Amino acid sequence: MKKLALAAVLAGAASTAFAGGKDEVIIEAPVIVEEAVEQASSSGGIIVPLVLFLLVAAAVAN
C-alpha cells in the first residue's frame, strides 16, 4: 500500500511538471555592436571655438 501511495505521489508530481506542454523555440537575433568612428571634422573639437574667439577678437580690435 505504501508503494502504491508513493507511486501515485510521484506520478502526480511528474504530470504537473509537464502540464504546460512544449513551448515554441524563440530564436533571438544576434546583437551587433558597431563602434563609432570619429570623423575628421572640426565641429566637435577646439577649432570652432578658437575661430570664433579670433573673429570676436578681430571685431573688437577694429
Secondary structure, DSSP 8 states (H G I E B T S, - for coil): -HHHHHHHHHHHHHHHHTTT---------------------SSSSSHHHHHHHHHHHHHHH-
